[in-house]
């Protein structure tokens, strides 16, 4: 008679963010893909909203455990949404501010955010620490392995989005938005030339604007194209 092992099967490792749901209010597809990979590696599920409007519509029907809100979005500052989710609210989600500009930390915390993440986030350990540090019922664990690089197709989509706005002749508000957007891409990809051009964008003359347009087109050419 064959031997039957009556012992229960060994359980897999319990990931530190197992079961958590996260809403990332982030307009960059490349940054969002990085967050998705880190959330997945940590055991959490992540959804994304590109704008404040989409986030509010999402939150009307979906109750995440954590909301990460970029401070500079296409339709306004994330500070307003942070205030909506934290002021006079008990039992709401953990709300964190997000920006590639470290100076936005003060604005995020003043609006009511419990913490702040600076883009690009310092790897899986930094991502987990930023969230688990505000969830005392969760035990932080040493991250195992490296998170794969986000899909470069997401980077190309971000560049195409920026190129479209540049082609239409951005006004002052759009220039300020694109400066933050492209600056975030540049920091995430360690692109010094793009970072400098993005920093100059709010005050760029015709020649500098043309240079930036050409640089974005060049970076798009370097990024992979989707299959036809």
C-alpha positions in Angstrom: 0.0 0.0 0.0 1.6 3.3 -1.0 2.5 5.7 1.8 0.3 8.8 2.0 1.9 11.9 3.5 -0.7 13.4 5.8 1.3 16.5 6.5 -0.2 19.8 5.1 1.7 21.2 2.2 4.3 23.8 2.9 2.9 27.3 2.5 4.7 29.7 0.2 6.4 32.8 1.6 4.1 35.5 3.0 5.0 38.7 1.2 5.1 41.9 3.3 2.3 43.6 1.4 0.2 40.5 0.7 -3.4 41.4 0.1 -3.0 45.2 0.0 -4.6 47.2 -2.8 -2.9 50.3 -4.1 -4.2 53.1 -6.3 -1.4 55.1 -8.0 -2.5 58.5 -9.3 0.3 58.9 -11.8 0.4 60.2 -15.3 3.6 58.5 -16.4 3.2 55.1 -17.8 6.8 54.3 -17.2 6.7 55.2 -13.5 3.4 53.4 -13.1 4.9 50.3 -14.6 7.7 50.5 -12.1 5.2 50.7 -9.3 3.2 47.8 -10.6 6.3 45.6 -10.7 7.3 46.6 -7.2 3.7 46.1 -5.9 3.6 42.7 -7.5 6.9 41.6 -6.1 5.6 42.7 -2.6 2.3 40.9 -2.8 0.1 43.9 -3.5 -2.3 44.7 -6.3 -2.0 48.1 -8.0 -4.4 50.1 -10.1 -3.6 53.4 -11.9 -5.4 56.6 -12.5 -3.8 59.1 -14.9 -5.6 62.3 -13.8 -7.4 63.7 -10.7 -10.7 63.3 -12.6 -10.0 59.6 -13.2 -8.9 59.1 -9.6 -12.0 60.6 -8.1 -14.2 58.5 -10.4 -12.2 55.5 -9.4 -12.4 56.2 -5.7 -16.2 56.6 -5.9 -16.5 52.8 -6.5 -13.2 51.4 -5.3 -11.7 51.5 -1.8 -7.9 50.9 -1.9 -5.8 50.4 1.2 -3.1 52.8 -0.1 -3.3 55.8 -2.4 -0.1 57.3 -3.9 -0.8 60.7 -5.5 1.6 62.5 -7.8 1.7 66.2 -6.9 1.8 67.4 -10.5 -0.9 65.9 -12.7 -2.3 67.0 -16.1 -5.5 68.5 -14.6 -4.0 70.0 -11.4 -2.0 69.5 -8.2 -2.4 66.3 -6.2 -2.6 68.4 -3.0 -6.3 68.9 -3.5 -7.0 65.2 -3.7 -4.8 64.5 -0.7 -6.9 67.0 1.3 -10.1 65.4 0.2 -9.0 62.0 1.3 -7.5 63.0 4.7 -9.2 66.1 6.2 -12.0 65.1 8.6 -11.8 61.5 7.4 -11.3 58.5 9.8 -10.6 55.0 8.6 -9.6 56.1 5.2 -6.8 54.8 3.1 -3.1 55.5 3.7 -2.3 58.5 1.5 1.2 59.3 0.3 2.4 62.1 -1.8 4.7 61.5 -4.8 7.0 63.8 -6.9 10.3 63.9 -8.7 10.8 67.3 -7.0 11.8 66.8 -3.3 10.6 70.3 -2.6 7.0 69.0 -3.0 7.4 67.0 0.2 6.3 69.9 2.3 3.2 70.6 0.2 2.2 66.9 0.3 2.6 66.7 4.1 0.8 70.0 4.7 -2.1 68.8 2.6 -2.4 65.8 4.9 -0.3 63.0 3.4 1.1 60.5 5.8 4.4 60.3 3.9 6.1 61.1 0.7 7.9 59.2 -2.1 10.5 60.8 -4.3 10.7 59.6 -7.9 12.5 57.6 -8.9 11.7 55.5 -5.8 14.9 53.9 -4.3 14.2 50.3 -5.4 12.0 47.7 -3.9 13.3 48.3 -0.3 12.5 52.0 -0.6 9.0 51.3 -2.0 8.2 48.8 0.8 9.6 51.0 3.6 7.6 54.1 2.4 4.3 52.1 2.7 5.0 49.6 5.6 6.4 52.3 7.8 2.9 53.7 8.1 1.2 50.3 8.6 2.3 49.0 12.1 0.4 45.8 11.7 2.6 44.8 8.8 6.1 43.4 9.3 8.7 44.7 6.9 10.9 42.0 5.4 14.2 42.2 3.5 13.2 42.3 -0.2 14.2 39.3 -2.2 15.7 39.8 -5.6 15.7 42.7 -7.9 12.6 44.2 -9.6 12.9 44.0 -13.4 13.2 47.3 -15.4 9.8 48.6 -16.5 8.8 47.9 -20.1 10.5 50.4 -22.4 7.3 50.6 -24.5 5.8 52.4 -21.5 8.7 54.9 -21.8 8.0 55.4 -25.4 4.3 56.1 -24.7 5.3 58.8 -22.2 7.7 60.4 -24.7 4.9 60.3 -27.4 2.5 62.0 -24.9 5.1 64.8 -24.3 5.8 65.1 -28.1 2.1 65.6 -28.8 1.9 68.5 -26.3 5.1 70.1 -27.6 3.8 69.9 -31.2 0.7 71.8 -30.3 2.7 74.7 -28.8 2.3 74.5 -25.0 1.2 77.5 -23.1 2.8 78.5 -19.8 0.7 76.0 -17.7 1.5 73.2 -20.1 5.2 74.1 -20.1 5.3 73.9 -16.3 3.5 70.5 -16.4 5.8 69.1 -19.1 8.9 70.3 -17.3 7.8 68.2 -14.3 6.7 65.3 -16.5 9.9 65.1 -18.6 12.1 65.8 -15.6 10.6 62.7 -13.9 11.3 60.6 -17.0 14.8 61.9 -17.1 15.5 61.1 -13.5 14.1 57.6 -13.9 16.3 56.9 -16.9 19.4 58.8 -15.7 19.1 61.1 -18.8 21.1 64.2 -18.0 20.5 66.0 -21.3 16.8 65.5 -21.1 16.8 66.7 -17.4 18.5 69.9 -18.3 16.3 70.6 -21.3 13.2 69.9 -19.2 14.4 72.3 -16.5 14.7 75.1 -19.1 11.3 74.5 -20.6 9.2 77.0 -18.7 11.5 79.8 -19.9 12.7 78.3 -23.2 13.0 80.4 -26.3 12.2 79.2 -29.8 15.6 77.6 -30.3 15.6 75.8 -26.9 12.0 74.6 -27.5 13.1 73.2 -30.9 16.0 71.5 -29.2 13.8 69.8 -26.7 11.4 68.7 -29.4 14.3 67.1 -31.3 15.6 65.5 -28.1 12.3 63.9 -27.3 12.0 62.7 -30.9 15.5 61.2 -30.6 14.6 59.4 -27.4 11.5 58.1 -29.0 13.6 56.6 -31.8 15.8 54.9 -29.2 12.9 53.3 -27.4 11.3 50.2 -28.8 8.2 50.4 -30.9 5.2 48.2 -30.3 4.5 45.3 -32.7 2.5 46.4 -35.8 
